[in-house]
Amino acid sequence: MLTETIFKLPDNLVARAHQYAQEHHTTLTAIIRKHLDTVIAEKNDPLIEFSQGDMTKEEAIAELGLRDYSQLLVALGDADLPLPVLPDSVIAEQVAIFTQIWKET
């Protein structure tokens, strides 16, 4: 059974969402359903926890019994989950390493 629901959203948000849906060959309903499923999913799914940045890649690989990071990326893609955003400290560390390597070349 499907329930029809009314949301009050800003016009520009709805317009951008419709454009995104059209570009990605989907519907606004499918986007909202998928996002709600992701947001309210139980926190004991390692893929969801990793995707939301609540679990390290090493923890997710171990929990899922995967061989390596490449298999984790494939699993995320198969589940249609986004990559997590790295914490600012990790990004800063990577920038520092890149800068050091760049200066050495």
DSSP file (Angstrom, degrees, kcal/mol; ACC not computed):
  #  RESIDUE AA STRUCTURE BP1 BP2  ACC     N-H-->O    O-->H-N    N-H-->O    O-->H-N    TCO  KAPPA ALPHA  PHI   PSI    X-CA   Y-CA   Z-CA
    1    1 A M              0   0    0      0, 0.0     2,-0.4     0, 0.0     0, 0.0   0.000 360.0 360.0 360.0 136.9    0.0    0.0    0.0
    2    2 A L        -     0   0    0      2,-0.0     2,-0.5     0, 0.0     0, 0.0  -0.903 360.0-147.9-111.3 139.0    1.3    3.5   -0.9
    3    3 A T        -     0   0    0     -2,-0.4     2,-0.5     2,-0.0     0, 0.0  -0.904  13.6-133.8-106.6 130.8    0.4    6.6    1.1
    4    4 A E        -     0   0    0     -2,-0.5     2,-0.4     2,-0.0    -2,-0.0  -0.720  29.6-172.4 -83.1 129.4    0.1    9.9   -0.7
    5    5 A T        -     0   0    0     -2,-0.5     2,-0.5     2,-0.0    -2,-0.0  -0.938  17.1-143.2-126.5 145.0    1.9   12.6    1.2
    6    6 A I        -     0   0    0     -2,-0.4     2,-0.4     2,-0.0    -2,-0.0  -0.929  16.9-170.5-109.8 129.5    2.1   16.3    0.8
    7    7 A F        -     0   0    0     -2,-0.5     2,-0.7     2,-0.0    -2,-0.0  -0.916  18.6-140.4-115.7 144.5    5.4   18.2    1.5
    8    8 A K        +     0   0    0     -2,-0.4    -2,-0.0     0, 0.0     0, 0.0  -0.916  38.5 160.0-104.5 109.9    5.9   21.9    1.7
    9    9 A L        -     0   0    0     -2,-0.7    -2,-0.0     2,-0.0     2,-0.0  -0.906  46.7 -88.8-129.4 153.4    9.2   22.7    0.1
   10   10 A P     >  -     0   0    0      0, 0.0     4,-2.1     0, 0.0     3,-0.4  -0.348  36.2-124.5 -61.5 141.8   10.8   25.8   -1.5
   11   11 A D  H  > S+     0   0    0      1,-0.2     4,-2.6     2,-0.2     5,-0.2   0.888 109.7  52.9 -55.6 -43.2   10.0   26.2   -5.2
   12   12 A N  H  > S+     0   0    0      1,-0.2     4,-2.3     2,-0.2    -1,-0.2   0.855 108.1  51.2 -66.2 -33.2   13.7   26.4   -6.1
   13   13 A L  H  > S+     0   0    0     -3,-0.4     4,-2.4     2,-0.2    -1,-0.2   0.926 111.3  47.1 -66.5 -44.8   14.4   23.1   -4.3
   14   14 A V  H  X S+     0   0    0     -4,-2.1     4,-2.6     2,-0.2    -2,-0.2   0.908 112.0  50.7 -63.9 -42.1   11.6   21.3   -6.0
   15   15 A A  H  X S+     0   0    0     -4,-2.6     4,-2.2     1,-0.2    -1,-0.2   0.927 112.5  45.9 -62.6 -44.8   12.7   22.7   -9.4
   16   16 A R  H  X S+     0   0    0     -4,-2.3     4,-2.5     1,-0.2    -1,-0.2   0.887 112.7  51.2 -65.4 -37.5   16.3   21.6   -8.9
   17   17 A A  H  X S+     0   0    0     -4,-2.4     4,-2.7     2,-0.2    -2,-0.2   0.902 109.6  49.3 -66.5 -41.2   15.1   18.2   -7.7
   18   18 A H  H  X S+     0   0    0     -4,-2.6     4,-2.4     2,-0.2    -1,-0.2   0.907 111.8  49.3 -63.5 -40.8   13.0   17.7  -10.7
   19   19 A Q  H  X S+     0   0    0     -4,-2.2     4,-2.5     2,-0.2    -2,-0.2   0.928 111.8  48.5 -63.8 -44.7   15.9   18.7  -13.0
   20   20 A Y  H  X S+     0   0    0     -4,-2.5     4,-1.7     1,-0.2    -2,-0.2   0.926 111.2  50.6 -59.9 -45.6   18.2   16.2  -11.1
   21   21 A A  H  <>S+     0   0    0     -4,-2.7     5,-2.6     1,-0.2    -2,-0.2   0.914 111.0  48.2 -60.7 -43.7   15.6   13.4  -11.4
   22   22 A Q  H ><5S+     0   0    0     -4,-2.4     3,-1.2     1,-0.2    -1,-0.2   0.924 111.3  49.8 -63.4 -44.2   15.2   14.0  -15.1
   23   23 A E  H 3<5S+     0   0    0     -4,-2.5    -1,-0.2     1,-0.3    -2,-0.2   0.790 116.1  43.1 -64.8 -27.7   19.0   14.0  -15.7
   24   24 A H  T 3<5S-     0   0    0     -4,-1.7    -1,-0.3    -5,-0.2    -2,-0.2   0.198 112.0-117.6-106.0  14.3   19.3   10.8  -13.7
   25   25 A H  T < 5S+     0   0    0     -3,-1.2     2,-0.2     1,-0.2    -3,-0.2   0.908  78.6 102.2  52.8  50.6   16.3    9.1  -15.3
   26   26 A T      < -     0   0    0     -5,-2.6     2,-0.3    -6,-0.1    -1,-0.2  -0.728  67.5-103.5-141.6-169.5   14.3    8.8  -12.1
   27   27 A T     >  -     0   0    0     -2,-0.2     4,-2.0    -3,-0.1     5,-0.1  -0.845  23.5-117.7-123.1 161.4   11.5   10.5  -10.3
   28   28 A L  H  > S+     0   0    0     -2,-0.3     4,-2.5     1,-0.2     5,-0.2   0.882 117.3  55.1 -62.3 -38.9   11.2   12.8   -7.4
   29   29 A T  H  > S+     0   0    0      1,-0.2     4,-2.7     2,-0.2    -1,-0.2   0.916 107.1  49.4 -60.3 -44.0    9.3   10.2   -5.5
   30   30 A A  H  > S+     0   0    0      2,-0.2     4,-2.5     1,-0.2    -1,-0.2   0.892 110.9  50.1 -64.3 -39.5   12.1    7.6   -6.0
   31   31 A I  H  X S+     0   0    0     -4,-2.0     4,-2.4     2,-0.2    -2,-0.2   0.941 113.4  44.9 -63.6 -47.1   14.7   10.1   -4.8
   32   32 A I  H  X S+     0   0    0     -4,-2.5     4,-2.7     2,-0.2     5,-0.2   0.921 113.8  49.8 -64.3 -44.2   12.7   11.0   -1.6
   33   33 A R  H  X S+     0   0    0     -4,-2.7     4,-2.5    -5,-0.2    -1,-0.2   0.928 112.4  47.7 -59.7 -46.2   12.0    7.3   -0.9
   34   34 A K  H  X S+     0   0    0     -4,-2.5     4,-2.1     2,-0.2    -1,-0.2   0.917 112.9  48.2 -63.2 -43.7   15.6    6.3   -1.3
   35   35 A H  H  X S+     0   0    0     -4,-2.4     4,-2.8     2,-0.2    -2,-0.2   0.926 112.0  48.6 -64.8 -44.1   16.8    9.2    0.9
   36   36 A L  H  X S+     0   0    0     -4,-2.7     4,-2.5     1,-0.2    -1,-0.2   0.909 109.8  52.7 -62.4 -41.3   14.3    8.4    3.6
   37   37 A D  H  X S+     0   0    0     -4,-2.5     4,-0.6    -5,-0.2    -1,-0.2   0.910 112.9  45.1 -58.6 -41.9   15.3    4.7    3.5
   38   38 A T  H  < S+     0   0    0     -4,-2.1     3,-0.4     1,-0.2    -2,-0.2   0.915 113.7  48.6 -68.7 -43.6   18.9    5.7    4.0
   39   39 A V  H  < S+     0   0    0     -4,-2.8    -2,-0.2     1,-0.2    -1,-0.2   0.892 120.0  35.2 -66.6 -40.9   18.2    8.2    6.7
   40   40 A I  H  < S+     0   0    0     -4,-2.5    -1,-0.2    -5,-0.2    -2,-0.2   0.396  87.9 125.2 -98.7   4.5   16.0    5.9    8.9
   41   41 A A  S  < S-     0   0    0     -4,-0.6    -3,-0.1    -3,-0.4     2,-0.0  -0.251  74.0 -92.7 -61.1 150.4   17.8    2.6    8.1
   42   42 A E    >   -     0   0    0      1,-0.1     3,-1.0     2,-0.1    -1,-0.1  -0.365  29.9-127.0 -64.5 144.6   19.0    0.7   11.1
   43   43 A K  T 3  S+     0   0    0      1,-0.2    -1,-0.1    -3,-0.1    -2,-0.1   0.273  94.5  81.9 -79.9  12.2   22.6    1.5   12.1
   44   44 A N  T 3   +     0   0    0      4,-0.0    -1,-0.2     5,-0.0     3,-0.1   0.313  63.3  98.7-102.0  11.1   23.7   -2.1   12.1
   45   45 A D    <>  -     0   0    0     -3,-1.0     4,-2.7     1,-0.2     3,-0.3  -0.868  64.0-154.1 -94.2 111.0   24.3   -2.3    8.4
   46   46 A P  H  > S+     0   0    0      0, 0.0     4,-2.7     0, 0.0     5,-0.2   0.833  92.2  55.3 -56.7 -34.5   28.0   -1.8    7.9
   47   47 A L  H  > S+     0   0    0      2,-0.2     4,-2.6     1,-0.2     5,-0.2   0.932 111.5  43.2 -64.0 -43.9   27.5   -0.4    4.4
   48   48 A I  H  > S+     0   0    0     -3,-0.3     4,-2.1     2,-0.2     6,-0.2   0.918 114.0  50.8 -67.6 -42.5   25.2    2.3    5.6
   49   49 A E  H  <>S+     0   0    0     -4,-2.7     5,-3.0     2,-0.2     6,-0.7   0.916 113.7  45.1 -61.5 -42.1   27.3    3.1    8.6
   50   50 A F  H ><5S+     0   0    0     -4,-2.7     3,-1.6     4,-0.2    -2,-0.2   0.931 111.8  52.1 -65.9 -44.8   30.4    3.4    6.3
   51   51 A S  H 3<5S+     0   0    0     -4,-2.6    34,-0.2     1,-0.3    -1,-0.2   0.836 110.4  48.6 -60.6 -33.7   28.5    5.5    3.8
   52   52 A Q  T 3<5S-     0   0    0     -4,-2.1    -1,-0.3    -5,-0.2    -2,-0.2   0.406 118.7-111.4 -88.3   2.6   27.3    7.9    6.6
   53   53 A G  T < 5S+     0   0    0     -3,-1.6    -3,-0.2    -4,-0.2    -2,-0.1   0.668  87.2 117.0  80.2  16.3   30.9    8.2    7.9
   54   54 A D  S   <S+     0   0    0     -5,-3.0     2,-0.3    -6,-0.2    -4,-0.2   0.419  72.8  42.2 -96.1   0.6   30.1    6.3   11.1
   55   55 A M  S    S-     0   0    0     -6,-0.7    -2,-0.2    -5,-0.2    -1,-0.1  -0.997  83.1-117.7-146.9 140.3   32.5    3.5   10.4
   56   56 A T     >  -     0   0    0     -2,-0.3     4,-2.4     1,-0.1     5,-0.2  -0.307  29.8-113.4 -72.6 162.9   36.0    3.3    9.0
   57   57 A K  H  > S+     0   0    0      1,-0.2     4,-2.5     2,-0.2     5,-0.2   0.873 118.7  54.1 -65.0 -34.6   36.7    1.5    5.8
   58   58 A E  H  > S+     0   0    0      2,-0.2     4,-2.2     1,-0.2    -1,-0.2   0.916 109.8  46.6 -64.8 -42.5   38.8   -1.0    7.7
   59   59 A E  H  > S+     0   0    0      2,-0.2     4,-2.9     1,-0.2    -2,-0.2   0.916 113.2  48.8 -64.4 -43.1   35.9   -1.7   10.1
   60   60 A A  H  X S+     0   0    0     -4,-2.4     4,-2.4     2,-0.2     6,-0.2   0.911 110.3  50.7 -64.8 -42.3   33.5   -2.0    7.2
   61   61 A I  H  X>S+     0   0    0     -4,-2.5     5,-2.4     1,-0.2     4,-0.8   0.929 114.3  44.5 -60.3 -45.3   35.7   -4.4    5.3
   62   62 A A  H ><5S+     0   0    0     -4,-2.2     3,-0.6     2,-0.2    -2,-0.2   0.931 113.5  49.6 -65.9 -46.0   36.1   -6.6    8.3
   63   63 A E  H 3<5S+     0   0    0     -4,-2.9    -1,-0.2     1,-0.2    -2,-0.2   0.868 116.6  41.9 -60.7 -38.1   32.4   -6.5    9.2
   64   64 A L  H 3<5S-     0   0    0     -4,-2.4    -1,-0.2    -5,-0.2    -2,-0.2   0.531 107.8-123.7 -89.3  -6.6   31.4   -7.4    5.7
   65   65 A G  T <<5 +     0   0    0     -4,-0.8    -3,-0.2    -3,-0.6     2,-0.2   0.858  55.0 158.8  67.9  35.1   34.1  -10.0    5.2
   66   66 A L      < -     0   0    0     -5,-2.4    -1,-0.2    -6,-0.2     3,-0.1  -0.506  47.3-130.4 -91.7 161.7   35.5   -8.3    2.1
   67   67 A R  S    S-     0   0    0      1,-0.2     2,-0.3    -2,-0.2    -1,-0.1   0.902  75.1 -29.3 -75.7 -43.9   39.0   -8.7    0.7
   68   68 A D  S  > S-     0   0    0     -7,-0.1     4,-1.4     1,-0.0     3,-0.4  -0.901  74.2 -71.8-161.8-175.7   39.9   -5.0    0.3
   69   69 A Y  H  > S+     0   0    0     -2,-0.3     4,-2.5     1,-0.2     5,-0.2   0.826 120.4  62.0 -63.2 -33.9   38.7   -1.5   -0.3
   70   70 A S  H  > S+     0   0    0      1,-0.2     4,-2.1     2,-0.2    -1,-0.2   0.902 104.1  48.5 -62.4 -38.9   37.9   -2.1   -3.9
   71   71 A Q  H  > S+     0   0    0     -3,-0.4     4,-2.4     2,-0.2    -1,-0.2   0.867 109.6  53.2 -67.6 -34.6   35.3   -4.7   -2.9
   72   72 A L  H  X S+     0   0    0     -4,-1.4     4,-2.4     2,-0.2    -2,-0.2   0.913 108.4  49.8 -64.6 -42.2   33.8   -2.2   -0.4
   73   73 A L  H  X S+     0   0    0     -4,-2.5     4,-2.3     2,-0.2    -2,-0.2   0.904 111.0  49.3 -62.9 -41.1   33.5    0.4   -3.2
   74   74 A V  H  X S+     0   0    0     -4,-2.1     4,-2.9     2,-0.2    -2,-0.2   0.914 110.1  51.2 -63.5 -42.6   31.8   -2.1   -5.4
   75   75 A A  H  X S+     0   0    0     -4,-2.4     4,-1.9     2,-0.2    -2,-0.2   0.897 109.6  50.3 -62.5 -40.5   29.4   -3.1   -2.5
   76   76 A L  H  <>S+     0   0    0     -4,-2.4     5,-2.8     2,-0.2     4,-0.3   0.927 112.5  47.2 -61.9 -44.4   28.6    0.6   -2.0
   77   77 A G  H ><5S+     0   0    0     -4,-2.3     3,-1.2     1,-0.2    -2,-0.2   0.918 110.4  51.4 -62.9 -44.1   27.9    1.0   -5.7
   78   78 A D  H 3<5S+     0   0    0     -4,-2.9    -1,-0.2     1,-0.3    -2,-0.2   0.851 112.9  45.9 -61.9 -34.5   25.7   -2.1   -5.8
   79   79 A A  T 3<5S-     0   0    0     -4,-1.9    -1,-0.3    -5,-0.2    -2,-0.2   0.457 111.5-124.9 -86.2  -0.7   23.7   -0.8   -2.9
   80   80 A D  T < 5 +     0   0    0     -3,-1.2    -3,-0.2    -4,-0.3    -2,-0.1   0.877  60.1 147.5  57.7  40.8   23.5    2.7   -4.6
   81   81 A L      < -     0   0    0     -5,-2.8    -1,-0.2    -6,-0.1    -2,-0.1  -0.818  46.9-116.1-105.2 146.9   25.0    4.3   -1.5
   82   82 A P        -     0   0    0      0, 0.0     3,-0.1     0, 0.0    -1,-0.0  -0.405  31.6-100.4 -78.4 156.6   27.3    7.4   -1.7
   83   83 A L        -     0   0    0      1,-0.1   -32,-0.1    -2,-0.1     2,-0.1  -0.463  46.6-106.3 -67.4 146.8   30.9    7.5   -0.6
   84   84 A P        -     0   0    0      0, 0.0     2,-0.5     0, 0.0   -32,-0.1  -0.396  28.3-112.7 -73.7 155.4   31.3    9.0    2.9
   85   85 A V        -     0   0    0    -34,-0.2     3,-0.1    -2,-0.1     0, 0.0  -0.755  36.3-118.9 -84.5 131.0   32.8   12.5    3.3
   86   86 A L        -     0   0    0     -2,-0.5    -1,-0.0     1,-0.1     5,-0.0  -0.392  31.4-100.7 -69.5 146.8   36.2   12.3    4.9
   87   87 A P    >>  -     0   0    0      0, 0.0     4,-2.1     0, 0.0     3,-0.6  -0.325  33.0-112.2 -62.0 151.5   36.6   14.0    8.3
   88   88 A D  H 3> S+     0   0    0      1,-0.2     4,-2.7     2,-0.2     5,-0.2   0.846 116.9  57.5 -55.1 -36.8   38.4   17.4    8.1
   89   89 A S  H 3> S+     0   0    0      2,-0.2     4,-2.0     1,-0.2    -1,-0.2   0.885 107.2  47.0 -64.4 -37.9   41.4   16.0    9.9
   90   90 A V  H <> S+     0   0    0     -3,-0.6     4,-2.3     2,-0.2    -2,-0.2   0.907 112.6  49.5 -69.3 -41.7   41.9   13.3    7.3
   91   91 A I  H  X S+     0   0    0     -4,-2.1     4,-2.4     2,-0.2    -2,-0.2   0.922 110.9  50.0 -62.5 -43.6   41.5   15.8    4.4
   92   92 A A  H  X S+     0   0    0     -4,-2.7     4,-2.3     1,-0.2    -1,-0.2   0.897 110.5  50.4 -61.8 -40.6   44.0   18.1    6.1
   93   93 A E  H  X S+     0   0    0     -4,-2.0     4,-2.2     2,-0.2    -1,-0.2   0.909 110.8  48.6 -64.1 -42.3   46.5   15.2    6.5
   94   94 A Q  H  X S+     0   0    0     -4,-2.3     4,-2.6     2,-0.2    -2,-0.2   0.883 110.4  51.4 -66.0 -38.3   46.1   14.3    2.9
   95   95 A V  H  X S+     0   0    0     -4,-2.4     4,-2.8     2,-0.2    -2,-0.2   0.915 109.5  50.5 -63.7 -42.7   46.7   17.9    1.8
   96   96 A A  H  X S+     0   0    0     -4,-2.3     4,-2.2     2,-0.2    -2,-0.2   0.910 111.7  47.3 -62.5 -42.4   49.8   18.0    3.9
   97   97 A I  H  X S+     0   0    0     -4,-2.2     4,-2.5     2,-0.2    -2,-0.2   0.929 113.2  48.3 -64.7 -45.3   51.2   14.8    2.3
   98   98 A F  H  X S+     0   0    0     -4,-2.6     4,-2.9     1,-0.2    -2,-0.2   0.922 111.0  51.0 -60.8 -44.3   50.3   16.0   -1.2
   99   99 A T  H  X S+     0   0    0     -4,-2.8     4,-2.2     1,-0.2    -1,-0.2   0.907 110.5  49.1 -60.7 -42.6   52.0   19.4   -0.5
  100  100 A Q  H  X S+     0   0    0     -4,-2.2     4,-1.4     2,-0.2    -1,-0.2   0.928 113.3  46.0 -63.2 -45.4   55.1   17.7    0.8
  101  101 A I  H  X S+     0   0    0     -4,-2.5     4,-0.7     1,-0.2    -2,-0.2   0.913 111.5  52.7 -64.0 -42.0   55.3   15.4   -2.3
  102  102 A W  H >< S+     0   0    0     -4,-2.9     3,-0.8     1,-0.2    -1,-0.2   0.895 108.7  49.6 -61.2 -41.4   54.6   18.3   -4.6
  103  103 A K  H 3< S+     0   0    0     -4,-2.2    -1,-0.2     1,-0.2    -2,-0.2   0.800 106.7  56.7 -68.9 -28.2   57.5   20.3   -3.1
  104  104 A E  H 3<        0   0    0     -4,-1.4    -1,-0.2     1,-0.2    -2,-0.2   0.635 360.0 360.0 -78.5 -13.7   59.9   17.4   -3.4
  105  105 A T    <<        0   0    0     -3,-0.8    -1,-0.2    -4,-0.7    -2,-0.2   0.465 360.0 360.0 -96.3 360.0   59.3   17.1   -7.2
